[in-house]
Amino acid sequence: MPFDYGIEKLEPAFDDRPVPYIAYGGHFPELTSNQLTQTFGAERAFIISGKTLSENTPALKRLEKVIGDTATKLVGTHIGIAPHTPWDQVIEITNEIRMAFTEGGEQISDKDVIITLGGGSPTDGAKVVAWALSNPSVTKPEDLEPYFSGSEGHDASKLPDPIVRVISIPTTLSGGEYQSIAGVTRPPPSDQKCLFKPPTRNPSVVILDPELTTTTPAKYWLSTGVRAIDHCVETLCSLQSNIKGDEAAERGLRQLVSALLRTKGDSQDLDARFESQMGVIQAMHAVGSGVPLGGSHAIGHQLGPLGVGHGETSCIMLPAVCKWNASKKANVERQAICRDVLIQSQEVRGLIEKSGKSVDDTDLGDILDLVIRALGMPRTLKEVGVGRDKLDALAKNTLTDPWSPTNPEPITTKEQVLEILEMVVE
């Protein structure tokens, strides 16, 4: 898909959901200022920016400068939120933004906007922060306890919806900016990743600028792209799939695999980067169709807090989970559909030929392994520093994840998780 910086566009990301809109066709500072002034009529803005992006590139300074030239007052910037969105940091940022928005006795209103600049952690954090800002009782880490999905007596509906809007400027492909659900990680020794499900209001607008993403280290860009592939594969391979989800997942797979391999070959290919960003929308469209995900996501959610990158969890777990499901004959027909989509790609056929295998002798797990290796991403737990001493706790935490029982072969015991993990230990 050719990318043109000369034509700015604002359009819905999805045809069946009111948010988010996507804005593209311009550079991210100007696109953001246009949203603040023209779409939201924003009076105040607060930025949550990734640490590496802020320190190693001029992106944050460019954004701050352009906002400074608008009628919107920039009331603060928070630099840095750790990977996997730590629980305590969410509260810290909530209190920081609440103070900035209410300085001088003013009230938080729908003219206040949070802008996220960076990867999945700032985005996930902002979604929970925006919800917490509407709930004055949430000021300490323990105040979040009743409100994550699966907590005892969980009923988030009793608290007000978010007032503040969120604009996300993603620099990775994890896709969290296209849904209100957010993952927040408990502090050690638990290290459990919990899902929060705020009402569907934020993020309200997603800014797409492929040139900005050239500042993203390749391992984050490509690995989070595999995360988006994971969304497509686990949706398409689900035994609870539907036509809408299947169609979106197939479109996403076609876009993502080709575009990521092209980006690996040429990191400055803006067309391929934009194609990847659009592929993420299809992946999240598939997820948003209501199809439950499976074991790769379940294990990946709990693997992340052990220091593994969000996208790297999919690089390691997705082929293994597919292989494991196939060994149980859990979703053979669904995997065949997914495989057929992938082998239509000339790039994928080239990888199979290069491996010395034939197309007929290559299953879905094999193909995913070849693609991930071609992208130069890790394929074992050893490569990301997770040893056998972590497996028991990892398996136990995986059983708390909502996607474990919805795997095509339901994952209900620690032994099943350990069986899968043994496939990727080293």
C-alpha positions in Angstrom: 0.0 0.0 0.0 1.7 3.2 -1.1 2.1 5.9 1.6 1.6 9.6 0.8 2.6 12.3 3.2 0.7 14.9 1.1 -2.8 13.9 1.9 -4.0 13.9 5.6 -6.9 11.6 6.4 -9.1 10.9 9.4 -11.3 7.8 9.3 -12.7 5.1 11.5 -10.3 2.2 12.2 -13.3 -0.2 12.1 -16.7 -0.4 10.5 -18.4 -1.8 13.6 -17.0 0.2 16.5 -17.1 4.0 17.2 -13.5 4.2 18.3 -10.7 4.6 17.5 -10.3 6.8 14.5 -7.0 6.7 12.6 -5.2 9.8 11.4 -2.4 9.5 8.8 -0.9 11.1 5.7 1.1 13.7 7.7 3.8 13.9 10.3 2.8 12.9 13.8 3.3 16.3 15.6 1.0 18.1 13.1 -1.5 15.3 13.0 -1.7 15.4 16.8 -2.1 19.1 17.0 -4.9 19.0 14.5 -6.7 16.4 16.6 -6.3 18.4 19.7 -7.7 21.6 18.2 -10.1 20.5 15.5 -11.4 17.2 16.8 -11.4 17.6 20.6 -11.1 21.4 21.1 -8.7 20.4 23.9 -7.8 22.9 26.6 -5.1 20.8 28.3 -2.9 17.9 27.3 -0.5 15.6 29.1 2.0 13.3 27.4 3.1 9.9 28.5 6.3 9.0 26.4 8.5 6.0 26.2 11.9 6.5 27.9 14.1 5.2 25.0 12.2 7.2 22.4 12.4 10.3 24.5 16.1 10.0 25.3 17.5 8.8 21.9 15.3 10.7 19.4 13.9 14.2 19.0 10.3 12.8 18.8 9.1 14.1 22.1 10.7 17.6 21.7 9.0 17.8 18.2 5.6 16.9 19.7 6.0 19.3 22.6 7.0 22.2 20.4 4.1 21.8 18.0 1.6 21.5 20.9 3.1 24.7 22.4 2.1 26.5 19.2 -1.6 25.6 19.7 -4.3 26.9 22.0 -4.0 23.6 24.0 -1.9 24.0 27.2 0.6 21.2 27.7 0.4 20.7 31.5 3.0 17.9 31.8 5.0 15.1 30.4 5.8 11.8 32.0 8.8 10.0 30.5 9.2 6.3 30.9 6.9 3.5 31.9 8.4 0.1 32.4 7.6 -2.8 30.0 4.3 -4.7 30.8 2.9 -1.6 32.6 3.7 -2.1 36.3 0.8 -1.7 38.6 2.5 0.8 40.9 3.5 3.0 38.0 -0.1 3.2 36.8 -1.1 4.7 40.1 1.9 7.0 40.2 1.1 8.4 36.7 -2.7 8.7 37.6 -1.9 10.9 40.6 0.6 12.9 38.6 -1.9 13.7 35.8 -4.8 14.3 38.2 -2.7 16.9 39.9 -1.7 18.5 36.6 -5.3 18.7 35.3 -6.8 20.0 38.5 -4.1 22.6 39.4 -5.7 25.8 40.5 -8.9 24.1 41.5 -10.1 23.2 38.0 -12.1 20.1 37.3 -11.1 17.2 34.9 -13.3 17.5 31.8 -13.7 16.1 28.3 -11.4 18.9 27.1 -8.5 17.1 28.7 -6.4 14.8 26.6 -3.7 12.2 27.3 -1.3 11.6 24.5 0.8 8.5 24.4 4.0 8.4 22.4 5.8 5.0 22.1 5.0 1.3 22.5 2.4 -0.8 24.2 3.3 0.1 27.8 2.4 3.8 27.6 -0.7 2.9 25.7 -1.9 0.3 28.2 -1.1 2.6 31.1 -3.0 5.5 29.6 -6.2 3.5 29.2 -6.2 2.5 32.9 -5.1 6.0 33.9 -7.9 7.7 32.0 -10.5 5.4 33.7 -8.9 5.9 37.1 -9.0 9.7 36.7 -12.8 9.6 36.7 -12.8 7.6 39.9 -11.5 9.7 42.8 -11.3 6.7 45.1 -8.5 5.2 43.0 -5.3 6.8 44.4 -3.3 3.9 45.8 -2.1 0.6 44.3 -4.5 -1.4 46.4 -7.4 0.6 45.1 -7.1 -1.1 41.7 -7.6 -4.6 43.3 -11.4 -4.9 42.8 -11.4 -3.8 39.2 -9.3 -6.2 37.1 -11.0 -8.9 35.2 -11.2 -12.1 37.4 -10.8 -10.3 40.7 -13.1 -11.3 43.6 -16.3 -9.4 43.3 -15.2 -7.8 40.1 -17.7 -5.2 38.9 -16.0 -2.3 37.1 -19.5 -1.1 35.9 -20.1 0.5 39.3 -17.6 3.2 38.6 -17.9 6.1 36.2 -16.7 5.9 32.6 -13.6 7.8 31.5 -14.0 11.5 30.8 -10.5 12.2 29.5 -9.7 11.2 25.9 -6.6 9.4 24.8 -4.6 10.0 21.6 -2.1 7.2 20.8 1.0 7.6 18.6 2.3 4.0 18.4 5.9 3.2 17.4 5.4 -0.6 17.6 2.9 -3.1 16.2 1.4 -4.7 19.3 -2.0 -3.2 18.6 -3.1 -2.3 22.1 -4.1 1.2 20.8 -7.1 -0.4 19.0 -8.9 -1.7 22.1 -9.8 -0.5 25.6 -8.5 -3.7 27.3 -5.2 -3.1 29.1 -2.7 -5.4 30.8 -1.2 -4.3 34.1 1.5 -6.3 36.0 1.5 -6.9 39.7 4.8 -6.2 41.5 7.1 -9.1 42.5 6.9 -11.8 43.8 3.6 -12.3 42.0 4.5 -10.9 38.6 1.0 -11.7 37.5 -0.3 -9.8 34.5 -3.9 -8.7 35.0 -6.4 -7.5 32.5 -8.5 -4.4 33.0 -11.5 -3.8 30.8 -12.4 -0.1 30.9 -15.4 1.0 28.8 -14.8 1.4 25.1 -13.9 5.0 24.8 -10.1 5.1 24.6 -7.9 5.4 22.8 -10.1 7.7 20.7 -7.6 8.5 17.9 -4.5 6.6 16.7 -1.8 8.6 14.8 0.0 6.6 12.1 3.3 7.9 11.0 5.6 5.3 9.3 8.6 7.6 9.3 8.5 7.9 13.1 8.7 4.1 13.4 12.1 4.1 11.7 13.4 5.2 15.1 12.1 1.9 16.7 14.8 -0.7 17.1 14.3 -3.5 14.7 13.8 -6.2 17.4 10.8 -4.3 18.8 9.2 -3.4 15.5 9.5 -7.0 14.1 8.7 -8.8 17.2 5.6 -6.8 17.9 4.7 -7.5 14.2 4.8 -11.2 15.1 2.5 -10.3 18.0 0.0 -9.0 15.4 0.5 -12.2 13.4 -0.3 -14.1 16.6 -3.6 -12.2 16.9 -4.5 -13.3 13.4 -3.4 -16.9 13.8 -5.1 -17.6 17.1 -8.3 -16.0 15.9 -8.3 -17.9 12.7 -7.4 -21.2 14.5 -10.0 -20.8 17.2 -12.9 -23.3 17.4 -15.2 -20.4 18.1 -14.3 -18.4 15.0 -16.8 -16.4 13.0 -16.9 -15.1 9.4 -16.1 -11.5 10.3 -13.1 -12.5 12.4 -11.8 -15.0 9.8 -12.0 -12.4 7.0 -10.1 -9.8 9.0 -7.5 -12.3 10.2 -6.8 -13.5 6.6 -6.4 -9.9 5.4 -4.1 -9.2 8.3 -1.9 -12.2 7.8 -1.4 -11.4 4.1 -0.4 -7.8 4.9 1.7 -8.5 7.9 3.9 -11.4 6.8 4.8 -9.8 3.5 5.3 -6.3 4.9 7.5 -7.5 7.9 9.7 -9.5 5.6 10.1 -6.5 3.3 10.9 -4.3 6.3 13.5 -6.8 7.5 15.2 -6.4 4.1 14.9 -2.6 4.0 14.3 -0.8 7.3 13.6 2.5 5.5 10.7 1.1 3.3 7.9 3.4 4.5 5.3 1.6 2.3 6.1 -1.7 4.0 5.9 0.0 7.4 2.6 1.6 6.7 1.3 -1.8 5.3 2.4 -3.3 8.6 0.4 -0.7 10.5 -2.7 -1.3 8.5 -2.2 -5.0 8.9 -2.4 -4.5 12.7 -5.8 -2.9 12.3 -7.0 -6.0 10.5 -5.5 -8.2 13.3 -7.3 -6.2 16.0 -10.5 -6.2 13.9 -10.3 -10.0 14.1 -9.7 -9.9 17.9 -12.6 -7.5 18.3 -15.0 -9.8 16.5 -15.4 -11.6 19.8 -13.3 -14.7 19.0 -11.4 -15.9 22.1 -7.7 -16.3 21.8 -5.6 -19.3 23.0 -2.4 -20.6 24.6 0.2 -18.4 22.9 -1.5 -15.3 24.4 -2.2 -17.0 27.7 1.4 -18.1 28.3 2.8 -14.9 26.7 0.9 -12.7 29.1 2.6 -14.3 32.0 5.9 -14.7 30.3 6.2 -11.0 29.8 6.7 -10.0 33.4 9.7 -12.3 33.5 11.5 -9.8 31.4 10.5 -11.0 27.9 9.4 -8.4 25.4 5.7 -8.3 24.5 6.3 -9.3 20.9 9.1 -11.8 21.7 6.6 -13.9 23.7 4.7 -14.6 20.5 7.9 -15.3 18.6 8.7 -18.1 21.1 5.2 -19.4 21.9 3.0 -19.2 18.8 4.7 -22.0 16.7 4.9 -24.3 19.8 1.2 -23.8 20.7 0.2 -24.5 17.1 2.3 -27.7 17.1 0.9 -28.7 20.5 -2.7 -28.2 19.4 -2.0 -30.2 16.2 -0.5 -33.0 18.3 -3.8 -33.2 20.2 -5.8 -33.0 16.9 -7.6 -30.1 18.5 -8.0 -27.8 15.5 -6.6 -29.5 12.4 -9.1 -28.0 10.0 -8.7 -24.5 11.3 -4.9 -24.8 11.2 -5.1 -26.0 7.6 -7.1 -22.9 6.7 -4.5 -20.6 8.2 -1.7 -22.5 6.5 -3.4 -22.1 3.1 -3.5 -18.4 3.6 0.2 -18.2 4.4 1.4 -20.4 1.5 -0.3 -18.1 -1.0 2.6 -15.7 -0.2 5.5 -15.8 -2.6 7.8 -14.8 0.3 6.6 -17.7 2.4 7.0 -20.2 -0.4 10.5 -18.9 -0.9 11.3 -19.5 2.8 10.0 -23.1 2.5 12.0 -23.8 -0.6 15.1 -22.3 1.0 14.6 -24.6 4.0 14.8 -27.7 1.8 11.3 -28.8 2.6 8.3 -29.1 0.3 5.1 -27.1 0.7 3.2 -30.3 1.2 5.4 -31.4 4.1 5.2 -28.1 6.0 2.6 -27.5 8.6 1.4 -24.3 10.2 3.9 -24.5 13.1 6.7 -25.1 10.6 5.8 -22.0 8.5 5.5 -19.7 11.5 8.9 -20.9 12.7 10.5 -20.2 9.2 8.9 -16.7 9.1 10.0 -15.8 12.7 13.5 -17.1 12.1 13.7 -15.1 8.8 12.9 -12.0 10.8 15.8 -12.8 13.2 13.6 -13.1 16.2 14.2 -15.5 19.2 12.7 -18.9 19.2 13.6 -20.3 22.7 13.2 -19.3 26.3 17.0 -19.7 26.7 17.5 -16.9 24.2 15.5 -14.4 26.3 17.1 -15.5 29.6 14.3 -17.6 31.1 15.6 -20.8 32.6 13.9 -23.9 33.9 13.8 -22.4 37.4 11.0 -20.1 36.2 8.8 -22.7 34.5 6.8 -23.9 37.5 5.6 -20.4 38.5 5.1 -19.5 34.9 2.8 -22.5 34.4 0.8 -21.7 37.5 0.3 -18.1 36.4 -0.8 -19.2 33.0 -3.7 -21.1 34.5 -5.1 -17.7 35.8 -5.1 -16.2 32.3 -8.6 -16.1 30.6 -7.3 -17.4 27.3 -6.0 -20.7 28.8 -9.4 -22.5 28.8 -10.3 -21.1 25.4 -7.3 -22.6 23.7 -8.6 -25.2 21.0 -7.2 -27.9 23.4 -8.3 -26.3 26.7 -5.3 -25.7 29.0 -6.5 -26.5 32.5 -3.5 -28.1 34.2 0.0 -27.1 35.0 1.3 -30.2 33.3 -0.1 -29.1 30.0 1.6 -25.8 30.2 4.9 -27.4 31.1 4.5 -29.8 28.1 4.3 -26.8 25.8 7.2 -24.9 27.5 9.4 -28.0 27.2 9.1 -27.5 23.4 10.8 -24.1 23.6 13.2 -24.3 26.6 16.3 -24.4 24.5 
